[in-house]
Amino acid sequence: MTINRATTARKDTKAVDAFNGPAPDGGRKGVLRGRKEQITLTIAPELLAKIDNMASRMGQSRAALINRAIYELAERVAS
């Protein structure tokens, strides 16, 4: 007995965009919050706990700490 796969390899970009559109970072443009664009990030629970702990000790929000870390890394790599 053989199992045949459906051959629907055709890429329907309108269907993909319609599916991804409702996501905060789906589609062609994310949700703008002031001068920033909202994205979705998946992170390991252990790392998130460390980030939350650091942010609390530094008196910053989680988002502020993550933004700062990304900014500092980008500046170092770009130099």
C-alpha positions as CSV (number, residue, x, y, z in Angstrom):
1,M,0.0,0.0,0.0
2,T,1.4,3.4,-0.9
3,I,0.5,6.7,0.6
4,N,0.3,9.6,-1.8
5,R,0.8,13.1,-0.7
6,A,-1.5,15.8,-1.9
7,T,0.4,18.0,-4.3
8,T,-0.6,21.5,-3.3
9,A,2.8,23.0,-3.6
10,R,1.3,26.1,-5.2
11,K,2.1,29.2,-3.1
12,D,-1.0,31.3,-2.7
13,T,0.5,34.6,-1.3
14,K,-2.9,36.2,-0.8
15,A,-4.0,33.3,1.4
16,V,-0.7,33.4,3.3
17,D,-1.1,37.2,3.8
18,A,-4.7,36.8,4.9
19,F,-3.6,34.1,7.4
20,N,-0.7,36.1,8.8
21,G,-2.3,39.5,8.7
22,P,-4.0,39.4,12.1
23,A,-0.7,38.5,13.9
24,P,1.0,41.5,15.5
25,D,4.1,40.9,13.3
26,G,2.3,39.1,10.4
27,G,1.8,40.3,6.9
28,R,4.0,43.0,5.4
29,K,3.7,45.6,8.3
30,G,3.5,45.1,12.0
31,V,1.5,47.1,14.6
32,L,3.1,50.5,15.2
33,R,3.2,51.7,18.7
34,G,4.4,55.3,18.5
35,R,7.8,55.2,16.8
36,K,8.2,51.4,17.4
37,E,6.9,48.3,15.7
38,Q,5.4,45.5,17.8
39,I,6.8,42.0,17.2
40,T,6.2,38.6,18.6
41,L,9.1,36.8,20.4
42,T,9.3,33.3,21.7
43,I,11.7,32.8,24.5
44,A,12.7,29.9,26.8
45,P,11.1,30.1,30.3
46,E,14.4,29.9,32.1
47,L,15.8,32.8,30.1
48,L,12.7,34.8,30.6
49,A,12.9,34.3,34.4
50,K,16.5,35.7,34.3
51,I,15.4,38.7,32.2
52,D,12.5,39.4,34.6
53,N,14.9,39.2,37.6
54,M,17.4,41.5,35.9
55,A,14.8,44.0,34.9
56,S,13.3,44.1,38.4
57,R,16.8,44.6,40.0
58,M,17.5,47.4,37.5
59,G,14.1,49.1,38.0
60,Q,13.2,48.6,34.3
61,S,10.4,46.8,32.5
62,R,11.1,43.6,30.6
63,A,10.6,45.3,27.3
64,A,13.0,48.1,28.2
65,L,15.7,45.6,29.2
66,I,15.2,43.6,26.0
67,N,15.3,46.7,23.9
68,R,18.4,48.0,25.6
69,A,20.2,44.6,25.2
70,I,19.3,44.4,21.5
71,Y,20.4,48.1,20.9
72,E,23.8,47.5,22.7
73,L,24.5,44.3,20.7
74,A,23.5,46.0,17.4
75,E,25.8,48.9,18.2
76,R,28.7,46.6,19.0
77,V,28.3,44.5,15.9
78,A,27.8,47.5,13.6
79,S,31.1,49.1,14.9
